[in-house]
Amino acid sequence: MQYRNFGKLDWQVSALGFGAMRLPLRDSNPSHVDETEAIRMIRYAIDHGVNYVDTAYPYHHGVSEVVVGRALRDGYRERIRLATKLPAAQIKSAKDFDRFLNEQLKRLQVNYIDYYLLHGLNKNFWSKIRDLGVINWAEGIMRDGRVRYLGFSFHDQLDVFKEIVDAYDNWTFCQIQYNYVDRDYQAGSKGLKYAADKGLAVVVMEPLRGGGLTKQIPEPVAKLWASAPQKRSPAEWGLLWVWNQPEVSVALSGMSAMEQVEENVSTAEQSRPNILTDAELQLIDKVAAAYRGLNPIPCTNCRYCVPCPNGVAIPEILSYYNDAIVYGAIQSAKLRYNGGVAISREQRADNCLDCNECVEKCPQEIPIPDWLKKTHELLDTTGNP
């Protein structure tokens, strides 16, 4: 296993972190985790050098933290550093801070959490919990030993990311979505460098877009990968691109099968900053362009369409539709659309009133209200189990 600096801390993190958001299931119900197999996978990763395990309060409807806690019995807790997250979207009052943390400690069966993140911050969630005093509370739980270090995960635009980074001098780390397709999405490459320059460790989530870069490879992409002199799997290419960048501390992979754990551990053992050649980086750029060219909605995320007078999160919703179609990521898109973390209920497409203000502003002349309706029809799970 290769290891990297974790921000300013005197500790090195494994290049690969185990993300417990996509644990193996017994059936289609996300709360029915195959606990025996999940524990076997987590322990295999730790036995092969992984020392960072990440979970969160809502993963697998609350079951993820329980399974992770059981996996860390028998001496495994002492071999890793554990990360979980305060569900910012569910906070209603300051009393909720302690309520959630104490519940998480019980679920995980631990006395303390190494790395505690404010989960899924965007402008609205950040301002809400900030004004409720989350920073003073967090400093208190670090003093009393329930949490060792504070960070945040992020889903919004670059200017909001910088605002949050600059709002508190003692962040230890942050977590961003980042891969070779999404290098200019949300915090993106600029946010990665901004945080790293401030001394924060940067944890990367979705390095393979939730598996979307490894499954159902479109023919134009497959031809590009086949043209490479060095033959690698799509997962290897995606992870090595992330690890190629020295600002990245650890890449989380949400692995759902032992074969994925074995492959990713093997790839992590090969990883180094700046390991890819210029020709390989150019090939990955072509692959990224090919994926973007497959988007059914030609949205460039220029954001000229926002703010919507009705509060609809237009660019985010259009991206969910593209992801669902291009990457076959319908379940992931549904989770983002309905989960109240990436966008709120008030920002969904069914709040569109067909005012057409967005159409007038769109440089691509996209019939946005029509696409919003299609997206809602595809992704809405209101009233469904």
Secondary structure, DSSP 8 states (H G I E B T S, - for coil): --EEE-TTSS-EEESEEEETTS--BSSS-TT-B-HHHHHHHHHHHHHTT--EEE--TTGGGGHHHHHHHHHTTTTTGGGSEEEEEE-GGG--STHHHHHHHHHHHHHHT-S-EEEEEEEEE-HHHHHHHHHTTHHHHHHHHHHTTSEEEEEEEE-S-HHHHHHHHHH-TT--EEEEE--SSSTTSTTHHHHHHHHHHTT-EEEEE-TTTTTTTTSS--HHHHHHHHT-SS---HHHHHHHHHHTSTT--EEEE---SHHHHHHHHHHHHH--TT-S-HHHHHHHHHHHHHHHHT-SS------TT-S-TT---HHHHHHHHHHHHHS--HHHHHHHHHSSSSS-GGGSGGG-----HHHHH-TT---HHHHHHHHHHHH--TT--
